[in-house]
Structure formats: C-alpha cells, structure tokens
Amino acid sequence: MEESFINGGPACGELRNPNVVLASGDRIAMDVEAIKVIENFEGANLTADPWSYTQIRRAVELEIGVKSEQDYKTISE
C-alpha cells in the first residue's frame, strides 16, 4: 500500500503511507488485512471488526474468497 485514506475517502480524506506490501490470491483476505493495517493509524475511523463491514460480509456471501481468518495465514518478515 503506497498511500491509504485513514478517514474520509474514497476521493478525499486524511492520507497515510503504511509502508507495507500486501500480497494475496484471495480478495477477501487482502481487504481484511488492509483494514487491520489502516486501523493501526492514529485518527483512523475504521474501528469495527473487518468481518462486520457490509462489503466483506457480501463478498463472503458471494463466495469470492475466504470465510474467516481461520481459512488463511499471514506471513511477515
């Protein structure tokens, strides 16, 4: 993620550079982990459980990716 809105968005808001690279073959897992990264910034307004977001719940319903965090693992260096 080069730059990400931590609040506001999608066209304007407060930008931060998380200085991380996320890679995944699963769109839902990627979105959930990206939300977690954004939540760590002071001033971020994404404070709910990522799995509670409407877009994530709908993606799970459509079966376009994982259904829970138990279905994938994260690797960091």
C-alpha positions in Angstrom: 0.0 0.0 0.0 1.6 3.2 -1.1 -0.9 5.6 0.4 -4.2 4.9 2.0 -7.0 7.0 3.4 -7.3 6.5 7.2 -10.5 8.5 7.3 -12.7 10.2 4.7 -12.2 8.7 1.3 -12.7 7.4 -1.3 -11.9 10.7 -3.1 -10.6 12.8 -0.2 -9.6 12.5 3.4 -6.5 12.0 5.5 -3.8 10.1 3.8 -1.0 8.0 5.4 1.7 5.8 4.0 1.6 2.5 5.8 4.9 1.4 4.3 3.8 -2.2 3.8 3.3 -4.6 0.9 0.3 -6.9 0.9 0.0 -9.8 -1.5 -2.6 -12.5 -1.7 -4.5 -14.6 -4.1 -7.7 -14.0 -2.1 -9.5 -10.7 -2.3 -11.4 -11.0 1.0 -8.2 -11.9 3.0 -6.4 -9.0 1.4 -9.2 -6.5 2.3 -9.5 -7.8 5.8 -5.7 -7.4 6.4 -5.7 -4.0 4.7 -8.4 -2.8 7.1 -6.3 -4.0 10.0 -3.3 -2.0 8.8 -5.4 1.1 8.4 -6.9 0.7 11.9 -3.4 1.0 13.5 -3.0 4.6 12.5 -4.0 7.3 15.0 -7.0 9.1 13.6 -8.3 6.2 11.6 -12.0 5.8 11.6 -12.1 2.1 10.7 -12.6 0.7 14.2 -15.1 -2.1 13.7 -14.2 -5.8 13.2 -13.3 -6.1 9.5 -15.6 -9.1 9.1 -18.5 -6.8 10.1 -18.2 -4.5 7.2 -21.0 -4.8 4.6 -18.6 -5.2 1.7 -16.8 -8.1 3.4 -20.0 -9.8 4.5 -21.3 -9.6 1.0 -18.1 -10.9 -0.5 -18.3 -13.9 1.8 -21.9 -14.5 0.8 -20.9 -14.5 -2.9 -18.1 -17.0 -2.0 -15.4 -14.9 -3.7 -12.8 -15.7 -1.0 -12.2 -16.9 2.5 -15.0 -17.0 5.1 -12.9 -16.4 8.2 -9.4 -15.7 9.4 -9.0 -19.4 10.2 -9.1 -20.0 6.4 -5.8 -18.2 5.8 -2.5 -17.3 7.4 -0.4 -14.2 7.4 3.4 -14.2 6.8 5.5 -11.3 7.8 9.2 -10.5 7.6 
